[in-house]
Amino acid sequence: MSDLHSPIPAVTEFDRPIEVFVVRPYRPRYWLHILLLIITFFTMLVVGSRMQFNFLKGVPIFTAGNEYLPFFPIGWALAVPSRLLLGVPFATSLIFILLAHEMGHYIYCRRNGVLATLPFFIPAPTLIGTLGAVIRIKSPIRTRAALFDIGIAGPIAGFVAAAGTLMMALTLSRPLTVDISTANLTLGYPLIFQYVHKLMGVIAPNIPIAGLPLRSVNLHPIGVASWVGMFATALNLLPSGQLDGGHIVYALWPKVHRYISWLVVGILVYLGRHYMGWWFWAFLVAAMNIITWRQRQAPDFPDLPGSRYGLALVGLALLVLTLTLVPFAGSI
């Protein structure tokens, strides 16, 4: 039987007003996205113009001039502004590949009800004129399935764009007419380049580079854009930390994610014996692991649907196809 005379007084602390916090909805800063895109396109034009200039002269595209920043020849390009037009094929191709990767993430964020920004391009005076592009996720990811889909969508979209670009680039490439040793820098080609090169020799035997080994090919600048896209795919698919591969591993096995992340650091340190640049990536990945040590990327439950495990093998195959142990040789 209920006691109508409650021991709790009529006026209690529960009668006090409760503070309510209203989160302002995210408003995209379209002007910033457009501005960064324009600046990044310009910095890509600078490096792409030198590549195309060298290609048309019949010398390896990474043959440097006498500029203070030979890998970013802005003085050379602006001395004759029309030279920037030479960089359009490279810049357009690379923007397309990076945009495809980031929009893969963005679209699957939207499909899973996750708030995310449009891509931010990062201009920089580097060998390729950029540090890539990123989106920012601004709300929690509610399921492991959503985390998996968002993580793998970018690499798949970027890979498809880079593969299509590579096929076009190989039809435009030419045999080298000078010794490759004259180049200040040479690229190491991943397996996907080998396979697509052989495929193009079969389906288009009349192209100039059919039957030639890749080391004897003067790759068109569009092919360099494809190479950058493939390299970015490989780096993002490393199964560690907050990289796309790390998201995939967390979605598959949350409890072992941190151990796999540190295993990747050890592997990168070992690979540094062949290419010192891997030590830099080992440092970055280790720092990422430390900063996000206790971070939960998604709830443990519900479990990941079994259909995603087969797709995870696709991600692993992409990593194998796009990773090269020695990305660069030589120096500028």
VENBELJO-V973283 format. One record per pair of residues at least 12 apart in sequence whose ideal C-beta (glycine too) atoms are under 10 Angstrom apart, sorted by the first residue. I is the first residue (numbers start at 0). J is the second residue. If there is no record, write none. Layout:
BEGIN
i,j
I,J
I,J
END
This chain:
BEGIN
i,j
22,138
24,114
25,114
25,115
25,116
25,135
25,137
25,138
27,116
27,117
28,116
28,117
28,119
29,117
31,116
31,117
31,119
32,116
32,117
32,118
32,119
32,120
32,132
33,117
33,120
34,120
34,122
35,118
35,119
35,120
35,121
35,122
35,129
35,132
36,94
36,98
36,117
36,118
36,119
36,120
36,122
36,132
37,120
37,122
38,120
38,121
38,122
38,123
38,128
38,129
39,90
39,93
39,94
39,97
39,119
39,120
39,121
39,122
39,123
39,128
39,129
39,130
39,131
39,132
40,86
40,87
40,90
40,91
40,93
40,94
40,120
40,122
40,128
40,129
41,73
41,76
41,83
41,86
41,90
41,122
41,128
42,71
42,73
42,86
42,90
42,120
42,121
42,122
42,123
42,124
42,125
42,127
42,128
42,129
42,130
43,86
43,87
43,89
43,90
43,91
43,92
43,93
43,94
43,97
43,120
43,122
43,125
43,127
43,128
43,129
43,224
44,73
44,76
44,82
44,83
44,84
44,85
44,86
44,87
44,89
44,90
44,91
44,128
45,68
45,70
45,71
45,72
45,73
45,74
45,75
45,76
45,77
45,82
45,83
45,86
45,90
45,124
45,128
46,68
46,70
46,71
46,72
46,73
46,76
46,86
46,89
46,90
46,93
46,124
46,125
46,126
46,127
46,128
46,129
46,220
46,223
47,60
47,76
47,83
47,84
47,85
47,86
47,87
47,88
47,89
47,90
47,91
47,92
47,93
47,127
47,128
47,220
47,221
47,223
47,224
48,72
48,73
48,75
48,76
48,77
48,79
48,80
48,81
48,82
48,83
48,84
48,85
48,86
48,87
48,89
48,90
48,220
49,61
49,62
49,63
49,64
49,66
49,69
49,70
49,71
49,72
49,73
49,75
49,76
49,82
49,85
49,86
49,89
49,220
50,62
50,85
50,86
50,88
50,89
50,127
50,218
50,219
50,220
50,221
50,222
50,223
50,224
51,82
51,84
51,85
51,86
51,87
51,88
51,89
51,219
51,220
51,221
52,64
52,72
52,75
52,76
52,82
52,85
52,86
52,220
53,85
53,182
53,217
53,220
54,85
54,88
54,89
54,171
54,172
54,173
54,217
54,218
54,219
54,220
54,221
54,222
54,223
55,85
55,173
56,176
56,177
57,173
57,174
57,175
57,176
57,177
57,217
58,175
58,176
58,177
58,179
58,181
58,182
58,217
59,175
59,177
59,178
59,179
59,180
59,181
59,182
59,183
59,184
59,185
59,186
59,217
59,218
59,329
60,89
60,182
60,184
60,186
60,217
60,218
60,219
60,220
60,222
60,223
61,126
61,179
61,181
61,182
61,183
61,184
61,185
61,186
61,218
61,223
61,327
61,329
61,331
62,177
62,181
62,182
62,183
62,184
62,331
63,182
63,183
63,184
63,330
63,331
64,183
68,124
68,125
68,331
69,126
69,183
69,184
69,331
70,124
70,125
70,126
70,127
70,128
70,183
70,184
70,331
71,123
71,124
71,125
71,126
71,127
71,128
71,331
73,124
73,128
85,220
86,128
86,220
87,220
88,167
88,168
88,171
88,219
88,220
88,221
88,223
88,224
89,127
89,128
89,168
89,219
89,220
89,221
89,222
89,223
89,224
89,227
90,127
90,128
90,129
90,220
90,224
91,164
91,221
91,224
92,160
92,161
92,163
92,164
92,165
92,167
92,168
92,219
92,220
92,221
92,222
92,223
92,224
92,225
92,227
92,228
93,127
93,128
93,129
93,131
93,132
93,161
93,164
93,220
93,221
93,223
93,224
93,225
93,226
93,227
93,228
93,231
94,120
94,129
94,132
94,224
95,157
95,160
95,161
95,163
95,164
95,224
95,228
96,132
96,156
96,157
96,158
96,159
96,160
96,161
96,162
96,163
96,164
96,165
96,224
96,225
96,227
96,228
96,229
96,231
96,232
97,118
97,120
97,121
97,127
97,129
97,131
97,132
97,133
97,157
97,160
97,161
97,224
97,227
97,228
97,231
98,117
98,118
98,120
98,132
98,156
98,157
98,160
99,153
99,155
99,156
99,157
99,158
99,159
99,160
99,161
99,163
99,164
99,228
100,118
100,131
100,132
100,134
100,152
100,153
100,154
100,155
100,156
100,157
100,158
100,159
100,160
100,161
100,228
100,231
100,232
100,235
100,243
101,115
101,116
101,117
101,118
101,119
101,120
101,131
101,132
101,133
101,134
101,153
101,156
101,157
102,117
102,118
102,132
102,134
102,152
102,153
102,156
102,157
102,160
103,134
103,148
103,149
103,150
103,151
103,152
103,153
103,154
103,155
103,156
103,157
103,158
103,159
103,160
103,243
104,118
104,133
104,134
104,136
104,148
104,149
104,150
104,151
104,152
104,153
104,154
104,156
104,157
104,235
104,243
104,246
105,117
105,118
105,134
105,136
105,149
105,152
105,153
105,156
106,148
106,149
106,152
106,153
106,156
107,145
107,146
107,147
107,148
107,149
107,150
107,151
107,152
107,153
107,156
108,134
108,136
108,137
108,138
108,140
108,145
108,148
108,149
108,152
109,149
110,145
110,148
110,149
110,152
111,140
111,141
111,142
111,144
111,145
111,146
111,148
111,149
112,138
112,140
112,141
112,142
112,145
113,136
113,137
113,138
113,139
113,140
113,141
113,145
113,146
113,148
113,149
114,135
114,136
114,137
114,138
114,139
115,134
115,135
115,136
115,137
115,138
115,149
116,133
116,134
116,135
116,136
116,137
117,132
117,134
117,135
118,131
118,132
118,133
118,134
118,135
119,131
119,132
119,133
119,134
119,135
120,132
120,133
121,133
126,184
126,223
126,227
126,327
126,331
127,223
127,224
127,226
127,227
127,230
127,231
128,227
129,227
131,227
131,231
131,234
131,235
132,231
134,149
134,153
136,149
139,295
139,296
139,297
139,298
140,246
140,249
140,250
140,295
140,296
140,297
140,298
141,297
141,298
141,301
142,250
142,297
142,298
142,300
142,301
142,302
142,303
142,304
143,246
143,249
143,250
143,251
143,252
143,253
143,296
143,297
143,298
143,299
143,300
143,301
143,302
143,303
143,304
143,307
144,250
144,297
144,301
144,302
144,303
144,304
144,306
144,307
145,250
145,297
146,246
146,247
146,249
146,250
146,251
146,253
146,296
146,297
146,298
146,303
146,307
147,246
147,247
147,248
147,249
147,250
147,251
147,297
147,303
147,304
147,307
147,308
147,310
147,311
147,314
148,246
148,247
148,250
148,307
148,310
149,243
149,246
149,247
149,250
149,297
150,235
150,236
150,241
150,242
150,243
150,244
150,245
150,246
150,247
150,248
150,249
150,250
150,296
150,311
150,314
151,235
151,236
151,243
151,244
151,246
151,247
151,250
151,307
151,310
151,311
151,313
151,314
151,317
152,243
153,231
153,232
153,235
153,236
153,243
153,246
154,231
154,232
154,233
154,234
154,235
154,236
154,242
154,243
154,244
154,247
154,313
154,314
154,317
154,318
154,321
155,232
155,243
155,310
155,313
155,314
155,317
156,232
157,228
157,229
157,231
157,232
157,235
157,243
157,317
157,321
158,191
158,228
158,229
158,231
158,232
158,233
158,236
158,313
158,314
158,316
158,317
158,320
158,321
159,228
160,224
160,225
160,228
160,232
161,191
161,195
161,224
161,225
161,226
161,227
161,228
161,229
161,230
161,231
161,232
161,321
162,191
162,192
162,194
162,195
162,225
162,228
162,229
162,232
162,320
162,321
163,195
163,225
164,221
164,222
164,224
164,225
164,226
164,227
164,228
164,229
165,191
165,192
165,195
165,196
165,199
165,218
165,219
165,221
165,222
165,224
165,225
165,226
165,228
165,229
166,195
166,196
166,198
166,199
166,202
166,203
166,222
166,225
167,199
167,219
167,221
167,222
167,225
168,192
168,195
168,199
168,218
168,219
168,220
168,221
168,222
168,223
168,224
168,225
168,226
169,192
169,195
169,196
169,198
169,199
169,200
169,203
169,206
169,207
169,208
169,209
169,213
169,216
169,218
169,219
169,221
169,222
169,225
170,199
170,203
170,205
170,206
170,207
170,208
170,219
170,221
171,206
171,207
171,208
171,218
171,219
171,220
171,221
171,222
172,196
172,199
172,206
172,207
172,208
172,211
172,213
172,216
172,217
172,218
172,219
172,220
172,221
172,222
173,206
173,207
173,208
173,211
173,216
173,217
173,218
173,219
174,207
174,208
174,210
174,211
174,215
174,216
174,217
175,208
175,211
175,214
175,215
175,216
175,217
175,218
176,215
176,217
177,217
179,214
179,215
179,216
179,217
179,328
179,329
180,329
182,217
182,328
182,329
182,331
183,329
183,330
183,331
184,327
184,328
184,329
184,330
184,331
185,214
185,325
185,327
185,328
185,329
186,213
186,218
186,222
186,223
186,226
186,227
186,230
186,323
186,325
186,326
186,327
186,328
186,329
187,226
187,230
187,273
187,274
187,323
187,324
187,325
187,326
187,327
187,328
188,213
188,214
188,216
188,218
188,222
188,226
188,229
188,323
188,326
189,226
189,229
189,230
189,232
189,233
189,318
189,319
189,320
189,321
189,322
189,323
189,324
189,326
190,229
190,319
190,320
190,321
190,322
190,323
191,225
191,226
191,229
191,232
191,233
191,317
191,319
191,320
191,321
191,322
191,323
192,213
192,216
192,218
192,222
192,225
192,226
192,229
192,320
192,321
192,323
193,212
193,213
193,320
194,320
195,222
195,225
195,320
196,208
196,209
196,211
196,212
196,213
196,216
197,209
197,210
197,213
226,321
226,323
226,326
228,321
229,317
229,320
229,321
229,322
229,323
230,321
230,322
230,323
230,326
230,327
231,321
232,314
232,317
232,318
232,320
232,321
232,322
233,317
233,318
233,319
233,320
233,321
233,322
233,323
233,326
234,280
234,283
234,284
234,318
234,321
234,322
234,326
235,317
235,318
235,321
236,314
236,315
236,316
236,317
236,318
236,319
236,320
236,321
236,322
237,260
237,263
237,264
237,266
237,267
237,280
237,284
237,318
237,322
238,251
238,256
238,259
238,260
238,262
238,263
238,311
238,314
238,315
238,318
239,256
239,257
239,259
239,260
239,261
239,262
239,263
239,264
239,266
239,267
239,280
239,281
239,283
239,284
239,285
239,287
239,288
240,256
240,257
240,259
240,260
240,261
240,263
240,264
240,283
240,284
240,285
240,286
240,287
240,288
240,289
240,290
240,291
240,292
240,294
240,296
241,260
241,284
241,287
241,288
241,290
241,291
241,294
241,296
242,260
242,263
242,283
242,284
242,287
243,314
244,259
244,260
244,263
244,311
244,314
244,315
244,317
244,318
245,257
245,259
245,260
245,263
245,284
245,287
245,288
245,291
245,296
246,296
246,297
247,307
247,310
247,311
247,314
247,315
247,318
248,260
248,263
248,296
248,311
248,314
249,294
249,295
249,296
249,297
249,303
250,296
250,297
250,303
250,307
250,311
251,303
251,307
251,308
251,311
251,314
252,303
253,295
253,296
253,297
253,298
253,299
253,300
253,303
254,299
256,288
256,291
256,295
256,296
257,288
257,291
257,292
257,293
257,294
260,284
260,285
260,287
260,288
260,291
260,292
261,284
261,285
261,288
261,289
263,280
263,281
263,284
263,285
263,288
264,280
264,281
264,282
264,283
264,284
264,285
264,286
264,287
264,288
265,281
265,285
266,281
266,284
267,279
267,280
267,281
267,282
267,283
267,284
267,285
268,280
268,281
268,282
268,284
268,285
269,281
270,322
270,324
270,325
273,324
273,325
274,323
274,324
274,325
274,326
274,327
274,328
276,325
276,326
276,327
277,324
277,325
277,326
END
